[in-house]
Amino acid sequence: MSTVLTSKTWWEAALVRAVKTAAQSMLATGLTGMTPMLNADWMGVITVGAGGFVFSLLTSVAGLPEVDNG
């Protein structure tokens, strides 16, 4: 019995989406600090990116339009 969560295609699509979300979150957080990039709170930027990654994966469980039945 195969489920969507055991599908290689689903995991590939979910991870691509999660990486994109993390990168977008980190970029937005780093650029809105109104400080030069070298003075940004990098731990905060990384934390926001990690949160975006995790929340994207959790959202993908509800369904991915890129994957049939997914």
C-alpha positions, 0 to 999 in steps of 0.5 A: 500500500503506497501513500503520497508520503512514500512517493519519491516524486512527492518528496522531491517536489516538497523539498524543492518547494521548501528550499525555495520558501526558506531562501525567500524567507531568508532573503526577505528577512536579511534585506528588511533589516535596514542595516548593511548585509554584513551587520544583519542578525544572521542567526535570526535570518537562519532561524526564519529560513529554517522555520519557512522550510519546516512550515513549507513541508508541513503545508505540502502534506495537505497537497502539492499541485505538482504531484498527482494525488498529492 
